[in-house]
Amino acid sequence: MKKNNKKGFTLVELVIVVAVMAVLVAVAIPTVGSIVNSAEDATYKSNCRTIESMLKLYQAEQANESDNNIDGTMTVVTLEPDDVEDALEAAALGIDNGTFSYNTTTGEVAKEGGDITITYEDGVVSAQ
């Protein structure tokens, strides 16, 4: 009698392994996508805060350079698009490329809803 000493996997075993791997990949893909989206949102919010801080600093510097009011309060300086470009170019921000919206009333930077649209592309700032 011959002994059957074949080594290897049967077709059924290989199909089961492929099926298990397919299920694991199907579960992992949405999770990874969610993590990437969450990281992109966090980066965008961080960039907004950075821009907002730079604009507030610029605004404060401009207020200091202008005349103080008689009662000792500072004059509020409203930023125009050219001011925004000057402020952000001088800051040399290390942020990702993107489009941001600056609200001149509240001083907040967000994705939309502002008076001035800021475009940051490869270190070049434009504001409209």
C-alpha positions in Angstrom: 0.0 0.0 0.0 1.1 3.5 -0.8 1.2 6.2 1.7 -0.3 9.5 0.7 2.2 12.1 2.2 1.2 15.1 0.1 1.9 18.4 1.7 -0.1 21.5 1.1 -3.6 23.0 1.5 -6.8 21.7 0.0 -8.9 24.0 -2.2 -11.6 24.2 0.6 -9.0 25.5 3.1 -7.7 28.2 0.7 -11.3 29.3 -0.1 -12.0 29.6 3.6 -8.9 31.7 4.2 -9.7 34.0 1.3 -13.3 34.4 2.6 -12.1 35.3 6.1 -9.6 37.8 4.7 -12.4 39.4 2.6 -14.6 39.8 5.6 -11.8 41.4 7.6 -11.0 43.9 4.8 -14.7 44.7 4.4 -14.8 45.6 8.1 -11.5 47.5 8.1 -12.1 49.8 5.1 -14.9 52.0 6.5 -13.0 52.3 9.8 -9.8 53.5 8.1 -11.8 55.9 5.9 -13.4 57.3 9.1 -10.1 57.8 10.7 -8.6 59.6 7.7 -11.7 61.9 7.5 -11.4 62.7 11.2 -7.7 63.5 10.8 -8.3 65.8 7.9 -11.1 67.6 9.8 -8.7 68.1 12.8 -6.0 69.4 10.5 -8.4 71.8 8.9 -9.7 73.1 12.3 -6.1 73.5 13.4 -5.3 75.5 10.3 -8.3 77.7 10.9 -7.2 78.4 14.5 -3.7 79.3 13.2 -5.0 81.7 10.6 -7.4 83.2 13.1 -4.5 83.8 15.6 -2.3 85.4 13.0 -5.1 87.7 11.9 -5.9 88.7 15.5 -2.3 89.4 16.2 -2.0 91.5 13.0 -5.2 93.3 14.0 -3.8 94.1 17.4 -0.6 95.3 16.0 -2.4 97.7 13.6 -4.6 98.9 16.5 -1.4 99.7 18.5 0.0 101.7 15.7 -3.1 103.8 15.3 -4.1 106.5 17.7 -5.6 105.5 21.0 -9.0 106.9 21.8 -9.3 109.6 24.4 -10.7 107.2 27.0 -7.7 104.9 26.6 -9.5 102.2 24.6 -8.0 100.9 21.3 -9.5 101.6 17.9 -10.8 98.4 16.4 -9.2 97.8 13.0 -11.3 96.1 10.4 -9.3 93.9 8.1 -9.7 94.2 4.4 -8.6 91.5 1.9 -5.2 93.2 1.3 -4.6 93.3 5.1 -5.4 89.6 5.4 -2.9 88.8 2.6 -0.2 90.9 4.3 -0.8 89.4 7.7 -0.7 85.8 6.5 2.3 86.3 4.1 4.3 87.9 6.9 3.4 85.0 9.3 4.9 82.4 6.9 2.3 79.8 8.1 3.1 76.1 7.9 -0.4 75.0 7.0 -1.9 72.8 4.4 -3.2 74.2 1.1 -6.9 75.1 1.3 -9.6 77.7 1.2 -10.8 79.4 4.4 -13.4 81.9 5.1 -12.8 84.9 7.5 -15.6 86.7 9.2 -14.6 90.3 9.8 -17.3 90.8 12.4 -16.5 87.9 14.7 -12.9 87.4 13.7 -13.5 83.7 13.2 -12.0 81.5 10.4 -14.0 78.6 9.1 -14.9 76.7 6.0 -17.7 79.1 5.0 -19.8 82.0 6.2 -17.2 84.8 6.2 -16.8 88.1 4.4 -13.3 87.3 3.0 -12.3 84.1 1.3 -8.7 83.2 1.9 -6.9 80.8 -0.5 -3.6 79.3 0.7 -1.7 77.4 -2.0 2.0 76.4 -1.7 2.8 79.3 0.6 1.0 81.9 -1.5 -1.9 83.7 0.1 -4.7 85.4 -1.7 -7.8 87.0 -0.2 -10.9 88.3 -1.8 
